[in-house]
Amino acid sequence: MLVPLGVADEAAVSVQIEQARGAIADFFNSATPRIFGTELDSVDMVDLLSQPEAKQLLRDAQTHADIGDCAQAMAGLSPAFEALPRVSQMVALQLRREAVAFR
């Protein structure tokens, strides 16, 4: 059976949550440079890929997205996913269809 928290209990829980959030943020901000050699704010999931072709294709797609060319950005995703190992041909085909439909 759940017992309702009093106002003081809720305040204590809020303080504990904020302390945990701060501790976790401190951990990731200090550990990320040691592990990845870069600050947490600059970690990009593309950097974690080991396939140079896929990396470049995704960076090109991001460049198009950054300038507002969403159709070209989406069109660039399909070959990027095809360049990744073990990615379903169905995923690549679906991305290609969505890019065409977006135009």
C-alpha positions in Angstrom: 0.0 0.0 0.0 1.3 3.4 -1.0 1.5 6.0 1.8 1.1 9.6 0.6 4.2 11.8 1.1 3.9 14.9 3.3 5.2 18.2 2.0 8.5 17.8 3.9 9.0 14.3 2.4 8.4 15.7 -1.1 10.9 18.5 -0.6 13.5 15.9 0.7 12.9 13.7 -2.3 13.2 16.7 -4.7 16.6 17.6 -3.1 17.8 14.0 -3.4 16.8 13.9 -7.1 18.6 17.2 -7.8 21.7 16.0 -6.0 21.7 12.7 -8.0 21.2 14.7 -11.2 24.2 16.9 -10.4 26.3 13.9 -9.5 25.5 12.1 -12.7 26.2 15.3 -14.8 29.5 15.7 -13.0 30.4 12.1 -13.7 29.6 12.3 -17.5 31.3 15.7 -17.8 34.5 14.4 -16.2 34.5 10.9 -17.7 33.7 11.7 -21.3 37.0 13.5 -22.1 38.9 10.6 -20.6 37.0 8.0 -22.6 36.3 9.8 -25.9 38.9 12.5 -25.9 36.3 15.2 -26.3 33.9 17.2 -24.2 30.5 15.7 -23.6 28.8 18.6 -25.4 30.7 17.8 -28.6 30.1 14.0 -28.7 28.4 13.0 -31.9 27.0 9.5 -32.5 28.6 9.6 -35.9 32.0 9.6 -34.2 31.2 6.2 -32.8 30.9 4.5 -36.2 33.8 2.6 -37.5 32.9 2.7 -41.2 34.4 5.8 -42.8 32.0 5.8 -45.8 29.0 5.7 -43.5 30.4 8.5 -41.4 31.0 10.8 -44.4 27.5 10.1 -45.8 25.9 10.9 -42.5 28.0 14.1 -42.2 26.9 15.1 -45.7 23.3 14.5 -44.8 23.6 16.6 -41.7 25.1 19.4 -43.7 22.1 19.4 -46.0 19.7 19.3 -42.9 21.6 22.2 -41.3 20.9 24.4 -44.4 17.3 23.3 -44.5 17.6 20.9 -47.5 15.6 18.2 -45.8 14.8 16.2 -48.9 18.6 15.9 -49.8 19.4 15.1 -46.2 16.8 12.3 -46.1 18.0 11.0 -49.5 21.5 10.8 -48.0 20.4 8.6 -45.2 19.7 5.5 -47.3 23.2 5.1 -48.7 24.6 5.8 -45.3 22.6 2.9 -43.7 23.5 0.7 -46.6 27.2 1.3 -45.8 26.7 0.0 -42.3 27.1 -3.8 -41.7 24.1 -5.9 -40.9 21.6 -3.2 -41.6 18.4 -4.6 -43.1 17.9 -3.9 -46.8 14.3 -3.2 -45.8 15.4 -0.2 -43.6 17.5 1.2 -46.5 14.6 0.7 -48.9 12.1 2.4 -46.6 14.4 5.4 -46.1 14.7 5.7 -49.9 10.9 5.6 -50.3 10.4 8.2 -47.5 13.0 10.5 -49.1 11.3 10.3 -52.5 7.9 10.9 -50.9 9.3 13.9 -49.0 10.4 15.7 -52.2 
